[in-house]
Amino acid sequence: MDNAVCRLTGCEFPLFAFSHCRDVVVAVSKAGGFGVLGATAFTPARLEEELTWIDEHIDGAPYGVDVLVPEVVDPRVAEFADNRQRAEAISPQHRAFTANLLGEYGVAVRPEDVVRSEGTSGITPENGYAQMEVAFRHPIRLIANALGIAPAAMIAEGKRRGIPVAALVGAKEHALRQAAAGVDIIVAQGGEAGGHCGEVSTLVLIPEVVRALKETGQDIPVLAAGGIMTGAQMAAMMVAGAQGAWTGSVWLATTESETSEAFREKMVQARSRDTVRSRSRTGKPARQLKTAWHEAWDGEGSPGALPMPLMGMVSEPAFQRIENAVINGNEQARDLVSYFVGQGVGLVDQVRSARGVVQDFRQEFAESVLGLTAMLE
Ligand SMILES: Cc1cc2nc3c(=O)[nH]c(=O)nc-3n(C[C@H](O)[C@H](O)[C@H](O)COP(=O)(O)O)c2cc1C
């Protein structure tokens, strides 16, 4: 295929796969799509290892990195310089609530052990910037940022090195701000997406963003994100003006993905109504599989979600403990198992290989386009 996005990034077929798993990134890029490694969960040192591994295994195929440098830091946490200071700000009430909730499902943890404060990981400005520096040391063909305007340093460095900068947006106004800041690709992500998302649906957002960019004379390609699980949906979004698809959830149900057996089973069972947009995992609204965790945190008696990044310092170790408990035979803990996933989860009916998913997308895409064309004859 040939369009502006393919030329900018070097991909053959503009199917972008966001994943925290290096094996997915490599498999997708080698199959002609474009793998994007989500860096958030890694320390800069670990990201360096992951990218070195990708460079050694990807056979020169193009790939990208997604970092999160939040534009706006919540005033409640702005004064903290590191994770130790942030941990100290997490109240005994939040610690006790988490320990009690896990305890109800047979996952034992003392309130004083609920929070993880070691290291530099997490969605913090210092981690985001350090990850960006690591990413630029590798032969990436795209760097992406979410949660606000891409930092000026990212845009400047991208231009200097000829690496396109992509930004995720959930509203037309945000797309226009990103365009004015100088990003090269807009990823317009609808509210059905897994992870942090807005409220406008993909079907409405794509033509809205494409039209707004055109009207303001900005020749910036748009990728469609949110709910895209098939090649037919990708074709539909391209008919609506997008130049490709940016996907996340569909890769969670692949054999290579980082997800646990328990979560994959839940994905296959889940309906599209089984997700929730909740602050209870990161502190900002993010779509995830709804479980007893969300009912508790979003329900009565909850101390309320903490601001980002404090909420993640409570939730991430908790979900690790939940997964470990399930592996060790605690069946009750399965009720709490959750992860970021979009409404497209209702379309997941099996676990496939990442390469197989790319091949299916290509085939469905071609069939859809041919089918539409045939209708005109
Ligand atoms: C498990 C998971 C984690 C995600 N984490 C991030 C992230 O760290 N940074 C980011 O820009 N987008 C993140 N996203 C959003 C994806 O980049 C993508 O926009 C979204 O998954 C598209 O919608 P879909 O899930 O319906 O395919 C995440 C999505 C998922 C499913």
The ligand as an ORCA input file, in Angstrom:
! r2SCAN-3c Opt
* xyz 0 1
  C      -3.165     -2.830     27.525
  C      -3.178     -1.463     26.914
  C      -2.273     -0.500     27.392
  C      -2.218      0.748     26.776
  N      -1.282      1.639     27.209
  C      -1.058      2.759     26.480
  C       0.068      3.599     26.744
  O       0.848      3.343     27.665
  N       0.271      4.656     25.929
  C      -0.568      4.944     24.876
  O      -0.313      5.892     24.143
  N      -1.658      4.176     24.626
  C      -1.902      3.090     25.386
  N      -2.977      2.296     25.092
  C      -3.896      2.682     24.008
  C      -3.401      2.168     22.663
  O      -2.284      2.912     22.234
  C      -4.484      2.264     21.567
  O      -4.746      3.604     21.275
  C      -5.788      1.581     21.928
  O      -5.524      0.305     22.429
  C      -6.685      1.487     20.691
  O      -7.939      0.969     20.992
  P      -8.265     -0.607     21.044
  O      -7.729     -1.053     22.371
  O      -9.732     -0.665     20.965
  O      -7.554     -1.249     19.897
  C      -3.097      1.062     25.716
  C      -4.027      0.107     25.294
  C      -4.082     -1.130     25.875
  C      -5.093     -2.141     25.386
*
